[in-house]
Amino acid sequence: MSPAMAPGRPLALAVLGHGVVDSEQPHLFADDEAVLRGRAAFETMRIYDGRPFRLERHLKRLVSSAAVLGLPVPDAAAFSKLAAQAVSAAATSEATLRVVWTAGRESEEDGAGFALVTPLPAGLDDLRRRGIALTPLQLAIGAHARTASPWLLPGVKSTSYAVNMAAQQEARRRGSDDALFLSLEGLVLEGPTSNIWFREGRTLHTPALDLGILAGVTRDTLIGAATARGYDVAEGAYELDRLVSADEVFSSSSVREVVGVVAIDGSQIGGGAPGDAALELQQALRDAAAG
Ligand SMILES: Cc1ncc(COP(=O)(O)O)c(C=O)c1O
């Protein structure tokens, strides 16, 4: 997502132990480990019609991210209440909700948490209509070494996202909309904030979780929705040329939802427009959110 699409100012903030607070005032200590060392777990989800989509699933992932990061165990029930308070204070039907759990102050390490509601980034529907161009960028690590090395935080959603943001910047510098991470061996992994898919006939492929990628909540929703719509879904290890010659490619994430990929490294994908499965699954995702 380009900086031009950066979200606006917060609509509401609720802090554990304090409830809804003024989001224009600071609420984190300067010696919080999240600030000093990026030691925090977070989740981002969409609010549809005033309700966070798959909140429980996101909180489950927050708890597992916190465990790998060695943070105190977050209280999922307290976060659920906190999220509800923030969403209600925001008084808006469509927005982004983030829940963040930090290690806390370095002298105490007792955790700190908040739920933040912000407007959706502008321009997402236009982006979906035109599709996005991706630049593949290699990570200097083998895919399977990642899973075997928990200290590299495979599949963890931590606030140490500076590498992901730098990759997006580099992709934009090269004229694309976003990056596509490849492992050292050239296997396709994921985007800096999204999972990746491609279609060959009626089969949808997406990289397997044992490559150390994030287990996207949207990815999981789409696996169910695609299967219910008669697609075969395969999870595996793929080289980039499979995507380049696929019938279509798309990405999935909670905020951007399903977005067609129209070019990779300058090569046009499919017909150069978002494909049918991307459009169908975007609708399926909205149906799931409405149901
Ligand atoms: C690295 C990475 N992969 C995939 C995703 C998509 O996950 P979800 O569908 O849960 O938003 C994200 C979301 O931010 C991400 O950061």
The ligand as an SDF file (V2000), in Angstrom:
LIG
                    3D

 16 16  0  0  0  0  0  0  0  0999 V2000
    3.4520  -11.1950    6.4820 C   0  0  0  0  0  0  0  0  0  0  0  0
    1.9700  -11.3010    6.3390 C   0  0  0  0  0  0  0  0  0  0  0  0
    1.4510  -12.3280    5.6360 N   0  0  0  0  0  0  0  0  0  0  0  0
    0.1150  -12.4540    5.4740 C   0  0  0  0  0  0  0  0  0  0  0  0
   -0.7820  -11.5330    6.0190 C   0  0  0  0  0  0  0  0  0  0  0  0
   -2.2680  -11.7080    5.8280 C   0  0  0  0  0  0  0  0  0  0  0  0
   -2.8610  -12.1250    7.0270 O   0  0  0  0  0  0  0  0  0  0  0  0
   -4.3730  -11.8400    7.3910 P   0  0  0  0  0  0  0  0  0  0  0  0
   -5.1890  -12.4510    6.2920 O   0  0  0  0  0  0  0  0  0  0  0  0
   -4.5780  -12.5150    8.6850 O   0  0  0  0  0  0  0  0  0  0  0  0
   -4.5600  -10.3640    7.4450 O   0  0  0  0  0  0  0  0  0  0  0  0
   -0.2840  -10.4700    6.7660 C   0  0  0  0  0  0  0  0  0  0  0  0
   -1.2040   -9.5040    7.3760 C   0  0  0  0  0  0  0  0  0  0  0  0
   -0.8410   -8.4350    7.7740 O   0  0  0  0  0  0  0  0  0  0  0  0
    1.1180  -10.3510    6.9420 C   0  0  0  0  0  0  0  0  0  0  0  0
    1.6320   -9.3550    7.6710 O   0  0  0  0  0  0  0  0  0  0  0  0
  1  2  1  0
  2  3  1  0
  2 15  2  0
  3  4  2  0
  4  5  1  0
  5  6  1  0
  5 12  2  0
  6  7  1  0
  7  8  1  0
  8  9  2  0
  8 10  1  0
  8 11  1  0
 12 13  1  0
 12 15  1  0
 13 14  2  0
 15 16  1  0
M  END
$$$$
